[in-house]
Amino acid sequence: MNTNTDSSKDTIWTRQNIKSLDDLKSNGVYRVKRQYIEEQFRDIAPFYINLYKWFVHAARSRVYIPEGIEFPIWCSVSREGMLSPIENTIAYELEVDKSDIIYFDGNKWDHVLNHWYIPRDKKDAEAYAERMRLLGLQETTSFIEGKYANFYPMEKKIVLDSWYRIFDIDNWNIYTTQANIWEIRPDMIKNIYYYNK
């Protein structure tokens, strides 16, 4: 639940590596760097890096993103939906100008992670399934990367274009609605939650 009383700001929460405090202290700002993603995801980091870069590109036409930003900072829209601190992490409670936040549907983001088509509605989902059936394709996750990536450019485009629907939130709620920002500055921080064993 958003506890902010300033209508031009929203309160959001994010879990980050505890080293983010060092960035804030030395640089006056924290931004996600490629190195952080590589440390977190290791062998599968390239997969996430590509999708995060797509997200930043897609978001750029909807919200101002400061120069030099490569990756988003994932946030929860409620304290209840916040990822609690685990070892070597902290959680920030932030008060952020609404104009600096982009909201999206976390369930639809799961479609992006799986390289799935995001339908507009049930009727569109059925039409897409029929399209795949007529093409004789049962496996529809390989248009982006995989065995079909170079053989079905139109299908790849259809899937990629559908991903922009993550910004269409059909059911706003504190668990599936998510937020992204681009940097954390000290003036945004309302509270810091530390890991307790």
MDAnalysis code that builds the backbone (N, CA, C; Angstrom):
import MDAnalysis as mda
import numpy as np

u = mda.Universe.empty(591, n_residues=197, atom_resindex=np.repeat(np.arange(197), 3), trajectory=True)
u.add_TopologyAttr("name", ["N", "CA", "C"] * 197)
u.add_TopologyAttr("resid", np.arange(1, 198))
u.add_TopologyAttr("resname", ["MET", "ASN", "THR", "ASN", "THR", "ASP", "SER", "SER", "LYS", "ASP", "THR", "ILE", "TRP", "THR", "ARG", "GLN", "ASN", "ILE", "LYS", "SER", "LEU", "ASP", "ASP", "LEU", "LYS", "SER", "ASN", "GLY", "VAL", "TYR", "ARG", "VAL", "LYS", "ARG", "GLN", "TYR", "ILE", "GLU", "GLU", "GLN", "PHE", "ARG", "ASP", "ILE", "ALA", "PRO", "PHE", "TYR", "ILE", "ASN", "LEU", "TYR", "LYS", "TRP", "PHE", "VAL", "HIS", "ALA", "ALA", "ARG", "SER", "ARG", "VAL", "TYR", "ILE", "PRO", "GLU", "GLY", "ILE", "GLU", "PHE", "PRO", "ILE", "TRP", "CYS", "SER", "VAL", "SER", "ARG", "GLU", "GLY", "MET", "LEU", "SER", "PRO", "ILE", "GLU", "ASN", "THR", "ILE", "ALA", "TYR", "GLU", "LEU", "GLU", "VAL", "ASP", "LYS", "SER", "ASP", "ILE", "ILE", "TYR", "PHE", "ASP", "GLY", "ASN", "LYS", "TRP", "ASP", "HIS", "VAL", "LEU", "ASN", "HIS", "TRP", "TYR", "ILE", "PRO", "ARG", "ASP", "LYS", "LYS", "ASP", "ALA", "GLU", "ALA", "TYR", "ALA", "GLU", "ARG", "MET", "ARG", "LEU", "LEU", "GLY", "LEU", "GLN", "GLU", "THR", "THR", "SER", "PHE", "ILE", "GLU", "GLY", "LYS", "TYR", "ALA", "ASN", "PHE", "TYR", "PRO", "MET", "GLU", "LYS", "LYS", "ILE", "VAL", "LEU", "ASP", "SER", "TRP", "TYR", "ARG", "ILE", "PHE", "ASP", "ILE", "ASP", "ASN", "TRP", "ASN", "ILE", "TYR", "THR", "THR", "GLN", "ALA", "ASN", "ILE", "TRP", "GLU", "ILE", "ARG", "PRO", "ASP", "MET", "ILE", "LYS", "ASN", "ILE", "TYR", "TYR", "TYR", "ASN", "LYS"])
u.atoms.positions = np.array([
    [0.842, -1.180, 0.000],
    [0.000, 0.000, 0.000],
    [0.885, 1.240, 0.000],
    [0.576, 2.184, -0.848],
    [1.365, 3.405, -0.955],
    [1.054, 4.317, 0.221],
    [2.087, 4.638, 1.002],
    [1.900, 5.430, 2.217],
    [2.216, 6.902, 2.011],
    [2.460, 7.297, 0.804],
    [2.863, 8.668, 0.514],
    [1.650, 9.589, 0.465],
    [1.774, 10.772, 1.068],
    [0.673, 11.735, 1.053],
    [0.865, 12.818, 0.003],
    [2.053, 12.902, -0.597],
    [2.325, 13.874, -1.656],
    [1.830, 13.283, -2.972],
    [0.834, 13.919, -3.592],
    [0.211, 13.348, -4.792],
    [1.127, 13.354, -6.009],
    [2.239, 14.084, -5.952],
    [3.159, 14.089, -7.083],
    [4.247, 13.027, -6.946],
    [4.224, 12.301, -5.831],
    [5.231, 11.270, -5.570],
    [4.547, 9.964, -5.203],
    [5.254, 8.859, -5.443],
    [4.797, 7.552, -5.011],
    [5.875, 6.924, -4.142],
    [5.450, 6.085, -3.220],
    [6.378, 5.325, -2.403],
    [6.506, 3.942, -3.024],
    [7.747, 3.529, -3.274],
    [8.029, 2.216, -3.856],
    [9.182, 1.587, -3.090],
    [9.377, 0.283, -3.261],
    [10.374, -0.460, -2.513],
    [11.224, -1.280, -3.476],
    [12.507, -1.411, -3.154],
    [13.386, -2.218, -3.998],
    [14.467, -2.878, -3.160],
    [14.773, -4.126, -3.483],
    [15.886, -4.824, -2.831],
    [17.110, -4.726, -3.735],
    [18.227, -4.334, -3.139],
    [19.468, -4.193, -3.890],
    [20.627, -4.773, -3.087],
    [21.739, -5.002, -3.770],
    [22.943, -5.455, -3.097],
    [23.374, -4.406, -2.077],
    [23.893, -4.845, -0.974],
    [24.310, -3.916, 0.078],
    [25.411, -2.972, -0.413],
    [26.137, -3.384, -1.467],
    [27.184, -2.523, -2.046],
    [26.601, -1.250, -2.649],
    [25.293, -1.232, -2.868],
    [24.668, -0.019, -3.400],
    [24.873, 1.167, -2.463],
    [25.009, 0.886, -1.172],
    [25.286, 1.961, -0.210],
    [26.628, 2.623, -0.499],
    [27.610, 1.815, -0.951],
    [28.921, 2.366, -1.300],
    [28.813, 3.310, -2.496],
    [28.024, 2.915, -3.498],
    [27.813, 3.781, -4.667],
    [27.168, 5.096, -4.252],
    [26.171, 5.013, -3.392],
    [25.497, 6.227, -2.923],
    [26.464, 7.143, -2.184],
    [27.319, 6.539, -1.378],
    [28.276, 7.332, -0.594],
    [29.343, 7.959, -1.475],
    [29.881, 7.192, -2.410],
    [30.994, 7.697, -3.224],
    [30.545, 8.516, -4.432],
    [29.384, 8.185, -5.021],
    [28.935, 8.852, -6.250],
    [27.713, 9.741, -6.057],
    [27.045, 9.597, -4.916],
    [25.827, 10.367, -4.688],
    [24.627, 9.840, -5.451],
    [24.788, 8.695, -6.079],
    [23.707, 8.081, -6.841],
    [24.018, 6.595, -6.999],
    [22.960, 5.788, -7.080],
    [23.124, 4.370, -7.370],
    [22.413, 4.066, -8.669],
    [23.117, 3.429, -9.586],
    [22.563, 2.949, -10.845],
    [23.024, 1.512, -11.045],
    [22.147, 0.698, -11.599],
    [22.503, -0.700, -11.852],
    [23.536, -0.745, -12.974],
    [24.610, -1.460, -12.728],
    [25.662, -1.629, -13.726],
    [25.650, -3.070, -14.243],
    [26.159, -3.216, -15.429],
    [26.243, -4.546, -16.049],
    [26.931, -5.539, -15.111],
    [27.977, -5.106, -14.468],
    [28.753, -5.951, -13.553],
    [27.852, -6.532, -12.450],
    [26.911, -5.732, -11.948],
    [26.025, -6.204, -10.888],
    [25.129, -7.336, -11.387],
    [24.646, -7.193, -12.608],
    [23.786, -8.227, -13.191],
    [24.598, -9.501, -13.432],
    [25.823, -9.330, -13.914],
    [26.688, -10.490, -14.161],
    [27.013, -11.226, -12.868],
    [27.233, -10.469, -11.787],
    [27.516, -11.104, -10.499],
    [26.296, -11.852, -9.976],
    [25.133, -11.298, -10.174],
    [23.911, -11.918, -9.660],
    [23.492, -13.142, -10.459],
    [23.533, -13.035, -11.791],
    [22.982, -14.102, -12.635],
    [24.039, -15.020, -13.266],
    [25.281, -14.647, -13.173],
    [26.398, -15.454, -13.649],
    [26.234, -15.945, -15.091],
    [26.087, -17.253, -15.304],
    [26.044, -17.822, -16.658],
    [24.849, -17.362, -17.483],
    [23.741, -17.056, -16.818],
    [22.551, -16.640, -17.574],
    [22.417, -15.117, -17.642],
    [23.455, -14.403, -17.205],
    [23.411, -12.931, -17.229],
    [23.125, -12.368, -18.622],
    [23.726, -12.889, -19.709],
    [23.436, -12.324, -21.035],
    [21.946, -12.346, -21.389],
    [21.238, -13.381, -20.957],
    [19.805, -13.478, -21.190],
    [19.095, -12.285, -20.557],
    [19.374, -12.019, -19.286],
    [18.736, -10.912, -18.591],
    [19.189, -9.554, -19.117],
    [20.459, -9.431, -19.420],
    [20.986, -8.162, -19.935],
    [20.254, -7.759, -21.212],
    [20.068, -8.703, -22.131],
    [19.353, -8.403, -23.381],
    [17.922, -7.949, -23.115],
    [17.243, -8.636, -22.209],
    [15.846, -8.274, -21.920],
    [15.754, -6.948, -21.165],
    [16.681, -6.687, -20.263],
    [16.682, -5.401, -19.551],
    [16.960, -4.253, -20.525],
    [17.856, -4.491, -21.477],
    [18.118, -3.453, -22.483],
    [16.871, -3.205, -23.324],
    [16.151, -4.272, -23.675],
    [14.890, -4.090, -24.397],
    [13.934, -3.255, -23.547],
    [13.853, -3.564, -22.256],
    [12.932, -2.846, -21.385],
    [13.262, -1.350, -21.362],
    [14.529, -1.009, -21.211],
    [14.925, 0.403, -21.179],
    [14.560, 1.081, -22.499],
    [14.825, 0.411, -23.603],
    [14.469, 0.959, -24.914],
    [12.960, 1.191, -25.016],
    [12.177, 0.212, -24.591],
    [10.719, 0.322, -24.662],
    [10.194, 1.415, -23.732],
    [10.799, 1.547, -22.581],
    [10.339, 2.538, -21.598],
    [10.695, 3.963, -22.001],
    [11.757, 4.110, -22.780],
    [12.265, 5.449, -23.120],
    [11.221, 6.327, -23.816],
    [10.301, 5.727, -24.541],
    [9.275, 6.518, -25.226],
    [8.117, 6.878, -24.290],
    [8.141, 6.354, -23.067],
    [7.052, 6.583, -22.128],
    [7.440, 7.416, -20.919],
    [8.713, 7.453, -20.595],
    [9.180, 8.160, -19.402],
    [10.596, 8.675, -19.657],
    [10.940, 9.767, -19.014],
    [12.295, 10.309, -19.156],
    [13.285, 9.376, -18.456],
    [14.348, 9.038, -19.152],
    [15.420, 8.220, -18.594],
    [16.711, 9.021, -18.703],
    [17.389, 9.283, -17.578],
    [18.623, 10.078, -17.624],
    [19.680, 9.450, -18.532],
    [20.528, 10.305, -19.084],
    [21.633, 9.833, -19.932],
    [22.524, 8.875, -19.150],
    [23.051, 7.888, -19.846],
    [23.990, 6.953, -19.235],
    [23.338, 5.762, -18.551],
    [22.016, 5.718, -18.530],
    [21.325, 4.594, -17.891],
    [21.311, 3.398, -18.833],
    [21.785, 2.277, -18.343],
    [21.750, 1.048, -19.140],
    [20.656, 0.100, -18.692],
    [20.379, 0.095, -17.376],
    [19.489, -0.923, -16.829],
    [18.509, -0.313, -15.836],
    [17.336, -0.941, -15.705],
    [16.336, -0.444, -14.760],
    [16.593, -0.935, -13.339],
    [15.944, -0.278, -12.398],
    [15.929, -0.722, -11.003],
    [14.519, -1.222, -10.722],
    [14.405, -2.531, -10.466],
    [13.118, -3.181, -10.255],
    [12.566, -2.804, -8.894],
    [11.276, -2.441, -8.841],
    [10.657, -2.014, -7.590],
    [9.288, -2.647, -7.394],
    [8.900, -2.728, -6.139],
    [7.552, -3.158, -5.752],
    [6.723, -1.925, -5.443],
    [5.418, -2.038, -5.625],
    [4.543, -0.898, -5.378],
    [3.921, -0.949, -3.985],
    [4.302, -1.947, -3.180],
    [3.773, -2.045, -1.827],
    [4.807, -2.658, -0.898],
    [4.695, -2.346, 0.362],
    [5.561, -2.951, 1.379],
    [5.297, -4.458, 1.428],
    [4.017, -4.841, 1.268],
    [3.650, -6.262, 1.312],
    [4.245, -7.044, 0.147],
    [4.386, -6.403, -0.999],
    [4.914, -7.078, -2.173],
    [6.416, -6.954, -2.324],
    [7.044, -6.235, -1.409],
    [8.491, -5.992, -1.468],
    [9.276, -7.288, -1.280],
    [10.376, -7.409, -2.008],
    [11.305, -8.501, -1.757],
    [12.076, -8.152, -0.491],
    [11.935, -8.969, 0.544],
    [12.613, -8.707, 1.821],
    [14.111, -8.910, 1.669],
    [14.890, -8.202, 2.476],
    [16.347, -8.366, 2.397],
    [16.768, -9.798, 2.707],
    [17.726, -10.270, 1.956],
    [18.384, -11.541, 2.233],
    [19.857, -11.212, 2.463],
    [20.661, -12.200, 2.718],
    [22.067, -11.966, 3.018],
    [22.727, -11.137, 1.918],
    [23.504, -10.155, 2.305],
    [24.244, -9.242, 1.413],
    [23.345, -8.301, 0.621],
    [22.106, -8.131, 1.070],
    [21.213, -7.183, 0.405],
    [20.544, -6.280, 1.438],
    [19.967, -5.211, 0.941],
    [19.125, -4.330, 1.743],
    [17.904, -3.991, 0.905],
    [16.875, -3.465, 1.547],
    [15.700, -2.999, 0.815],
    [15.528, -1.524, 1.111],
    [15.272, -0.778, 0.052],
    [15.045, 0.658, 0.172],
    [13.546, 0.953, 0.084],
    [13.083, 1.834, 0.932],
    [11.772, 2.439, 0.774],
    [12.025, 3.825, 0.205],
    [11.479, 4.072, -0.969],
    [11.803, 5.286, -1.712],
    [10.566, 6.142, -1.949],
    [10.756, 7.421, -1.939],
    [9.714, 8.358, -2.344],
    [10.195, 9.002, -3.643],
    [9.466, 8.736, -4.729],
    [9.949, 9.085, -6.065],
    [8.891, 9.886, -6.816],
    [9.336, 10.883, -7.563],
    [8.406, 11.625, -8.420],
    [7.720, 10.645, -9.369],
    [6.405, 10.763, -9.481],
    [5.649, 9.866, -10.359],
    [6.163, 9.912, -11.791],
    [6.623, 11.079, -12.214],
    [7.099, 11.222, -13.590],
    [8.386, 10.440, -13.854],
    [9.061, 9.973, -12.802],
    [10.301, 9.205, -12.946],
    [10.087, 7.701, -12.847],
    [8.834, 7.285, -12.678],
    [8.513, 5.861, -12.492],
    [7.762, 5.353, -13.717],
    [8.073, 4.144, -14.120],
    [7.248, 3.485, -15.123],
    [6.667, 2.228, -14.494],
    [5.349, 2.094, -14.605],
    [4.638, 0.951, -14.050],
    [4.385, -0.062, -15.156],
    [4.350, -1.327, -14.764],
    [4.115, -2.377, -15.745],
    [3.512, -3.596, -15.069],
    [3.025, -4.509, -15.882],
    [2.375, -5.721, -15.412],
    [3.418, -6.835, -15.282],
    [3.659, -7.269, -14.053],
    [4.656, -8.300, -13.808],
    [4.312, -9.636, -14.435],
    [3.023, -9.955, -14.532],
    [2.630, -11.206, -15.201],
    [2.983, -11.153, -16.678],
    [2.784, -9.993, -17.289],
    [3.143, -9.857, -18.705],
    [4.666, -9.889, -18.876],
    [5.393, -9.363, -17.886],
    [6.853, -9.444, -17.948],
    [7.295, -10.912, -17.967],
    [6.582, -11.776, -17.270],
    [6.898, -13.205, -17.323],
    [6.804, -13.735, -18.754],
    [5.862, -13.206, -19.539],
    [5.774, -13.584, -20.952],
    [7.058, -13.186, -21.688],
    [7.546, -11.996, -21.384],
    [8.788, -11.526, -22.014],
    [9.939, -12.450, -21.633],
    [10.044, -12.778, -20.356],
    [11.120, -13.664, -19.897],
    [11.091, -15.015, -20.602],
    [9.887, -15.455, -20.955],
    [9.743, -16.751, -21.626],
    [9.691, -16.643, -23.149],
    [9.845, -15.406, -23.652],
    [9.788, -15.136, -25.093],
    [8.432, -15.480, -25.696],
    [7.374, -15.301, -24.913],
    [6.013, -15.584, -25.370],
    [5.355, -14.341, -25.940],
    [4.378, -14.569, -26.759],
    [3.493, -13.527, -27.258],
    [2.594, -13.049, -26.108],
    [2.362, -11.736, -26.013],
    [1.446, -11.185, -25.012],
    [0.153, -10.788, -25.720],
    [-0.903, -11.546, -25.510],
    [-2.169, -11.223, -26.194],
    [-2.850, -9.996, -25.582],
    [-3.640, -9.300, -26.401],
    [-4.423, -8.157, -25.916],
    [-5.527, -8.608, -24.971],
    [-6.124, -9.759, -25.292],
    [-7.246, -10.279, -24.525],
    [-7.421, -11.751, -24.896],
    [-8.482, -12.370, -24.376],
    [-8.723, -13.794, -24.629],
    [-8.933, -14.075, -26.114],
    [-9.680, -13.202, -26.764],
    [-9.950, -13.389, -28.199],
    [-8.647, -13.329, -29.013],
    [-7.779, -12.397, -28.657],
    [-6.490, -12.268, -29.339],
    [-5.617, -13.494, -29.069],
    [-5.657, -14.020, -27.846],
    [-4.888, -15.235, -27.515],
    [-5.342, -16.407, -28.375],
    [-6.660, -16.519, -28.552],
    [-7.200, -17.600, -29.383],
    [-6.801, -17.420, -30.841],
    [-6.826, -16.177, -31.322],
    [-6.433, -15.906, -32.708],
    [-4.955, -16.223, -32.925],
    [-4.129, -15.894, -31.946],
    [-2.697, -16.178, -32.059],
    [-2.455, -17.689, -32.056],
    [-3.138, -18.400, -31.189],
    [-3.004, -19.866, -31.147],
    [-3.415, -20.477, -32.490],
    [-4.467, -19.936, -33.091],
    [-4.916, -20.423, -34.404],
    [-3.871, -20.115, -35.469],
    [-3.273, -18.945, -35.397],
    [-2.210, -18.572, -36.346],
    [-1.060, -19.583, -36.261],
    [-0.661, -19.932, -35.043],
    [0.424, -20.899, -34.856],
    [0.015, -22.270, -35.401],
    [-1.246, -22.644, -35.169],
    [-1.738, -23.930, -35.658],
    [-1.679, -23.983, -37.181],
    [-2.114, -22.894, -37.841],
    [-2.109, -22.853, -39.303],
    [-0.688, -22.881, -39.865],
    [0.255, -22.350, -39.106],
    [1.656, -22.408, -39.524],
    [2.285, -23.762, -39.206],
    [1.564, -24.589, -38.456],
    [2.087, -25.898, -38.087],
    [3.134, -25.831, -36.996],
    [3.055, -24.801, -36.165],
    [4.054, -24.612, -35.108],
    [3.437, -24.875, -33.743],
    [4.029, -25.796, -33.029],
    [3.570, -26.064, -31.663],
    [4.452, -25.364, -30.653],
    [5.708, -25.216, -30.963],
    [6.676, -24.589, -30.053],
    [6.823, -23.137, -30.468],
    [6.294, -22.225, -29.655],
    [6.236, -20.823, -30.076],
    [7.172, -19.915, -29.277],
    [8.136, -20.486, -28.593],
    [9.049, -19.657, -27.787],
    [10.405, -19.470, -28.459],
    [10.564, -19.968, -29.670],
    [11.882, -19.936, -30.317],
    [11.985, -18.908, -31.439],
    [11.060, -17.951, -31.506],
    [11.144, -16.924, -32.545],
    [12.201, -15.877, -32.203],
    [12.423, -15.623, -30.925],
    [13.361, -14.591, -30.498],
    [14.779, -15.137, -30.530],
    [14.977, -16.264, -29.878],
    [16.249, -16.982, -29.908],
    [15.882, -18.453, -30.066],
    [16.690, -19.196, -30.718],
    [16.385, -20.616, -30.853],
    [16.197, -21.032, -32.296],
    [15.614, -22.189, -32.476],
    [15.598, -22.818, -33.799],
    [14.796, -22.058, -34.845],
    [13.803, -21.238, -34.451],
    [12.993, -20.514, -35.425],
    [13.424, -19.066, -35.627],
    [14.427, -18.618, -34.903],
    [14.788, -17.197, -34.879],
    [15.064, -16.619, -36.271],
    [15.672, -17.389, -37.142],
    [16.023, -16.876, -38.467],
    [15.057, -17.304, -39.574],
    [14.053, -18.095, -39.219],
    [13.160, -18.636, -40.234],
    [11.798, -17.958, -40.287],
    [11.421, -17.287, -39.229],
    [10.101, -16.663, -39.152],
    [10.216, -15.208, -38.696],
    [10.792, -14.338, -39.535],
    [10.987, -12.941, -39.115],
    [9.680, -12.216, -38.794],
    [8.603, -12.534, -39.512],
    [7.324, -11.884, -39.222],
    [6.791, -12.313, -37.858],
    [6.928, -13.601, -37.552],
    [6.461, -14.085, -36.243],
    [7.295, -13.481, -35.116],
    [8.587, -13.345, -35.361],
    [9.460, -12.709, -34.365],
    [9.002, -11.279, -34.112],
    [8.702, -10.546, -35.168],
    [8.245, -9.165, -35.029],
    [6.918, -9.085, -34.275],
    [6.013, -10.009, -34.569],
    [4.716, -10.032, -33.881],
    [4.911, -10.235, -32.376],
    [5.788, -11.145, -32.010],
    [6.060, -11.397, -30.587],
    [6.693, -10.166, -29.946],
    [7.732, -9.626, -30.588],
    [8.419, -8.458, -30.024],
    [7.475, -7.262, -29.881],
    [6.642, -7.031, -30.873],
    [5.687, -5.921, -30.799],
    [4.682, -6.113, -29.663],
    [4.326, -7.354, -29.396],
    [3.348, -7.623, -28.330],
    [3.913, -7.312, -26.948],
    [5.223, -7.358, -26.814],
    [5.836, -7.143, -25.500],
    [5.558, -5.742, -24.938],
    [5.296, -4.781, -25.804],
    [5.004, -3.428, -25.325],
    [3.736, -3.396, -24.473],
    [2.967, -4.451, -24.538],
    [1.733, -4.517, -23.731],
    [2.021, -4.674, -22.243],
    [3.271, -4.908, -21.867],
    [3.575, -4.974, -20.428],
    [3.193, -3.672, -19.728],
    [3.163, -2.572, -20.480],
    [2.836, -1.273, -19.882],
    [1.323, -1.041, -19.789],
    [0.544, -1.957, -20.353],
    [-0.914, -1.894, -20.233],
    [-1.299, -2.741, -19.023],
    [-1.625, -2.089, -17.932],
    [-1.937, -2.807, -16.697],
    [-3.443, -3.020, -16.636],
    [-3.861, -4.269, -16.806],
    [-5.280, -4.615, -16.833],
    [-5.856, -4.779, -15.431],
    [-5.007, -5.189, -14.494],
    [-5.457, -5.462, -13.131],
    [-4.428, -4.916, -12.153],
    [-4.594, -3.656, -11.770],
    [-3.628, -3.025, -10.871],
    [-3.788, -3.625, -9.474],
    [-2.733, -4.261, -8.992],
    [-2.745, -4.767, -7.622],
    [-1.328, -4.767, -7.073],
    [-1.208, -4.931, -5.772],
    [0.091, -4.737, -5.118],
    [1.088, -5.865, -5.352],
    [0.643, -6.951, -5.953],
    [1.556, -8.072, -6.164],
    [2.039, -8.200, -7.604],
    [1.170, -7.969, -8.573],
    [1.600, -8.140, -9.961],
    [1.972, -6.825, -10.638],
    [1.485, -5.718, -10.120],
    [1.913, -4.424, -10.670],
    [3.298, -4.126, -10.122],
    [4.205, -3.791, -11.014],
    [5.571, -3.486, -10.612],
    [5.966, -2.119, -11.151],
    [7.083, -1.622, -10.640],
    [7.565, -0.308, -11.043],
    [9.054, -0.388, -11.337],
    [9.494, 0.480, -12.211],
    [10.925, 0.621, -12.454],
    [11.305, 2.082, -12.383],
    [12.481, 2.306, -11.835],
    [13.112, 3.623, -11.855],
    [14.511, 3.421, -12.406],
    [15.265, 4.503, -12.485],
    [16.546, 4.442, -13.198],
    [17.736, 4.710, -12.320],
    [17.497, 5.337, -11.174],
    [18.578, 5.602, -10.242],
    [17.988, 5.851, -8.861],
    [18.823, 5.665, -7.852],
    [18.450, 5.988, -6.477],
    [19.372, 7.091, -6.007],
    [18.783, 8.161, -5.505],
    [19.530, 9.271, -4.925],
    [19.201, 9.348, -3.439],
    [20.105, 9.878, -2.633],
    [19.843, 9.953, -1.183],
    [18.537, 10.655, -0.826],
    [18.144, 11.686, -1.605],
    [16.919, 12.419, -1.281],
    [15.654, 11.589, -1.479],
    [15.763, 10.458, -2.171],
    [14.606, 9.582, -2.395],
    [14.376, 8.618, -1.228],
    [15.395, 8.371, -0.435],
    [15.365, 7.287, 0.549],
    [14.591, 7.702, 1.799],
    [13.511, 6.964, 2.058],
    [12.721, 7.190, 3.271],
    [13.153, 6.242, 4.384],
    [13.564, 5.037, 3.979],
    [13.922, 4.029, 4.964],
    [14.799, 2.975, 4.297],
    [15.628, 2.331, 5.097],
    [16.437, 1.210, 4.623],
    [16.189, 0.038, 5.550],
    [15.879, -1.120, 4.958],
    [15.637, -2.335, 5.720],
    [16.842, -3.254, 5.546],
    [17.390, -3.706, 6.662],
    [18.570, -4.558, 6.635],
    [18.189, -6.010, 6.876],
    [19.052, -6.892, 6.431],
    [18.830, -8.328, 6.605],
    [19.042, -8.715, 8.075],
    [18.093, -9.469, 8.613],
    [18.211, -10.026, 9.960],
    [18.115, -11.527, 9.867],
    [19.083, -12.236, 10.435],
    [19.077, -13.705, 10.387],
    [17.912, -14.248, 11.193],
])
